[in-house]
Amino acid sequence: MNIELLTLSKVTSISGDSGNFTVTLKQSPRFVDMEKCIACGTCAEKCPAKTTDPFNEGLAKRKAIYVPYAQAVPLKYAIDKDRCIYFKKGKCRACEKFCPTNAIKFDDVEKDITLNVGSVILTAGFTPFNPDRFDNYQHAKFSNVVTSMEFERILSAGGPFGGHIHRLSDGKEPKKIAWLQCVGSRDLNRCDNEYCSSVCCMYAIKESVIAKEHLGPDFEPAIFFMDMRTHGKDFEKYYERAKSEGVRFIRSKVHTITEIDETGTLNLSYATDSGERV
């Protein structure tokens, strides 16, 4: 099977019928010659411009010339025009000066591409829910409140901290971590999402188990949930394993999160299923 990857491209129109579609694309300039780039990284090393790294959920910085992540396909660098000093101020060009293969193309332009294809596969993806709208969780205010995607990057050996778990407020290892379930789902009052996402229970269990492996036997993980949904193959076994390894499961509704000291230590208040506030 021959597959042609057209990166930095957006579909602008599709016409035709099954077996005979005409697809038009708009391909943004990479400003790097893909034939010449050997992904040595010299350009990024010498680039003085830094910006927030979206792949690492804003927990780290990347350069204006970059690859999105180490396993990117194709493994070729690209220049972020909005962050590049040359495009903003007309000076620098450090990447061009130090590139050993002369791969930098500041004169690269946007291209229109037309393809004739037999079929189209729609893979829409999704946008992660932003919990900043909820003032009781304080994700936008407290640095030690992170989303599951942010925690995945913290856990990752290829992430900004090399897989070492520490509090963003002071860099110390946490003694306890709480996972809060159903944020952004099963809530018609505040987010209009009545459905269960169907994935949160299992990735929270996975993250808690891995965190305990990283932090040791004295670490105390707890998952605050409304209903535990372990519906896939062997999911219930993994749930039981997590409990046996010291993960606490607390059926509850979280009320508020507050900071209790200058180091960013958090206090969580919640109501149990019997109505008791803790």
LINDA-V788577 format. One record per run of one state. SS is the DSSP state (A for helix, B for strand, O for the rest). FROM is the first residue (numbers start at 0). TO is the last residue. If there is no record, write none. Layout:
ss = <SS & SS>
from = <FROM & FROM>
to = <TO & TO>
//
This chain:
ss = <O & B & O & B & O & B & O & A & O & B & O & B & O & B & O & B & O & A & O & A & O & B & O & B & O & A & O & A & O & B & O & B & O & B & O & A & O & B & O & A & O & B & O & B & O & B & O>
from = <0 & 8 & 17 & 19 & 27 & 31 & 32 & 41 & 46 & 49 & 52 & 60 & 63 & 64 & 66 & 77 & 79 & 84 & 89 & 93 & 98 & 103 & 104 & 110 & 117 & 130 & 133 & 147 & 155 & 175 & 180 & 186 & 187 & 192 & 193 & 199 & 215 & 219 & 225 & 234 & 244 & 247 & 259 & 265 & 272 & 276 & 277>
to = <7 & 16 & 18 & 26 & 30 & 31 & 40 & 45 & 48 & 51 & 59 & 62 & 63 & 65 & 76 & 78 & 83 & 88 & 92 & 97 & 102 & 103 & 109 & 116 & 129 & 132 & 146 & 154 & 174 & 179 & 185 & 186 & 191 & 192 & 198 & 214 & 218 & 224 & 233 & 243 & 246 & 258 & 264 & 271 & 275 & 276 & 277>
//
